[in-house]
Amino acid sequence: MTDVRDGKLTSCFEGIARLWLSISTPNISEKKVEYRLWEMACEWLHRIGSVIDRELEGKVTSAPLRINLVFLDSVIPEGDKAKPDRAELQALCRVEVIHEKQCATATFEPGFIDGFRVAENIAERAVVRVMLTGFLEMIMGAIPEAMLDDFENAVVPNDDARSFHFFQSQGFMDYVRQILPEKVVSVDEIDDGIAKLGLAWRVRSPADGAKVEGRKACNSFLNEVVGFLIDDIKRELETLPRREFLNLLVRNIEKANAEEDHWRRTSAAILGLHGRSAETLRKYVYQTSTYAAAGIASRVLTEMSVCMCPVEGTTRPTGLSLTRLISRTLLVVRLGGLSDAIRFNALQPELTLSGLGDILFKNDFGEMVVEPLLERVLGDRFVQFAPKQKQNYEEPKVVSEAKGTIDQRFWDLWATEMGFDLDQARHIIGTLEDIAVEKQAPTLEIRRSEFIQATVSDTVDQNAAEAFLEQFCLASRPSWDRVPKGFDIKDIYPWRFGRRLSFVVQPIVQLDDADDPLLLVPPYSLRKGFAYLFDGAYSGSLDQTFFQTPEMRNDWWGAANEGHQFAASVEEQLSESGWQVEGNVPLTKILSRKLDIDYGDVDVLAWREDRNDVLIVECKSLQSARNYSEIAAMLSDYQGQTIDGKRDKLKRHLDRTNLLLKNQTELARYIKKDDVEVVSCLCCNGTVPMQYSKIEALEKTWVGSIEELIKNGSS
């Protein structure tokens, strides 16, 4: 109670040993730092207690033992100071034990907190060692260094495990993170339940029955339900002032972005503490999915609000209204994706309507394909981020000029298509980031004329600045559901990704309808949106409709979308792994004769001297499928079918493979082997739905990444 009265942060481990911990930072006024240090010490307290219980069973009494950690630093460390090593940190620690009172005080002298700027976990190791010293001396008296080493290594499993970080500022968000809202506004279970209540009976009467069957009937029903939900959203948006509500939405987007970013940046520490277990990855997937859902809903609402909200509204927006709208918007996204999944034959066309009007469906597709696929994709990415964590402790590497590092042909095509080149875009974004940092604001409100004036420079002319703004500005339209000329209705479907009229690629939001309109600029989302557009254009993963010039739309996009660069990479990696390879091989060349139809080329033909396997590799660089709609759409292209005389992507590969199976003698002669065994392979640039879906045509085809193919081929 004394600690509570004094406002001292305290915690306790209750096992065989009873270990108490308190913390004080007398020279640091920022309470958040004190709390984070206490949180870090608590993370290690239960680990220390567990090791003591295990290793000193029978030697520990139930008498409480207490240690107080005192950090004497007065300033938060800065990046330009030299970083200490472990010996220097150890010299800044001392422990005083009062055996009569069964308590100890561990003091960390000024300069110790600088140790948290080091990528390796030397600072938290030092804290653990000091805590162990205090507790073990109270239990056993003087202890040898070797024993202390053993206990330390048992508590701290590796140099990545940690929970307290002082990262070097790497980008814009690091300078404004503290100004963002305290929490992400996301879906609320109560609001979600209210939105579903009676929803089905708004479209049909209970007297019509509780079943909707057949693809056409299900799609029609779900489309009507989505229409009702959008009408509800529209009615509420039409009461909210555009400027105020859009600021609320965009700040929520940036907060969700920042939280997702923090989880990625601390991935090595999380895996170091909790291990690469299924439970650890599930928690990561759950947490980041919550932030992603909030971001998706807020982005869709931004796209709607810029068209539906009046400049002057009648109702002031609040966190509660945002939560309600987010819940309804995510329901639109969910039901729209469900409709697409039924349309693409991924889901059984049968809906059950509950007595309360909720819409139920048999979700084998979600349980067997969507959920395990997304869990694996997100989990794999989390693990892949881990080695990059150390970069956050170092000064960022600034590339002053990108020209010369990008394929020159693509550079020229991009500049012609967009009206600005990569370096000009980087200068514009950097200028906006500098202004926001100077104003200490995560977003900027700026007039169009001020935007142009601020971004025009020696390297960016006015035409480039105006072209950039036109490309990335989400402009107000008279009606959200009527798309501008040159666009398609699918460009506004909330459940679709890769849309041209989305906040992702148009993150500069128009706030009013003045001749010189007021713009809301979120620099973090702007940089992400630019990178998404640039990478999508370079890789061909964006839809062809994103581009207008024939050279970009047809020549570059066509080659990139077909995955020629990825196929070259697969060819190279197989060669490095001991396979003999040949890329883009026409079947007419292998069989030495003309064929009845154009079968196309084998992307990569691979064989080895030490086995009979001959890999017929179809290479596909596919954009990640991220929801029911996208996963179902991708699977529809890989059914191994011919529809209306057109073979799908899998069917073309299978036809090539089957022809080679029937002509193995000619294939063996071509690669100069006596016997061959044809192996059909679909090699993709990541985890894909085809690895989880039971597609009959794929039963005899191996599906996976190049890394998995090499591992499989070497076993």
Secondary structure, 3 states (H helix, E strand, C coil): CHHHHHCCEEEEEECCCEEEEEEECCCCCCHHHHHHHHHHHHHHHHHHHHHHHHHCCCCCCCCEEEEEEEECCCCCCCCCCCCCCHHHHHCCEEEEEEHHHCEEEEEECCCHHHHHHCCCCHHHHHHHHHHHHHHHHHHHCCCCHHHHHHHHHHHCCCCCCCCCCCCCCCCCHHHHHHHCCCCCCCCCHHHHHHHHCCCHHHCCCHHHCCEEECHHHHHHHHHHHHHHHHHHHHHHHCCCCHHHHHHHHHHHHHHHHHHHHHHHHCHHHHHHHHCCCHHHHHHHHHHHHHHHHHHHHHHHHHHHHHHHCCCCCCCCCCHHHHHHHHHHHHHHHHHHHHHHHHHCCCCCCEEEECCCCCEEECCHHHHHHHHHHHHHHHHHHHHHHHHHHHHHHCCCCCCCCCCCCCCHHHHHHHHHHHCCCHHHHHHHHHHHHHHHHHHCCCCEEEEHHHHHHHHCCCCCCHHHHHHHHHHHEECCCCCCCCCCCCCCHHHCCCCCCCCCCCCCCCCEEECCCCCCCEEEECHHHHHHHHHHHHHHHHHCCCCHHHCCCHHHHHHHHHHHHCCHHHHHHHHHHHHHCCCEEEEEEEHHHHHCCCCCCCCCEEEEEEECCCCCEEEEEEEECCCCCCCHHHHHHHHHCCCCCEECCEECHHHHHHHHHHHHHHCHHHHHHHHCCCCCEEEEEEEECCCCHHHCCCCHHHCCEEEEEHHHHHHHHHC
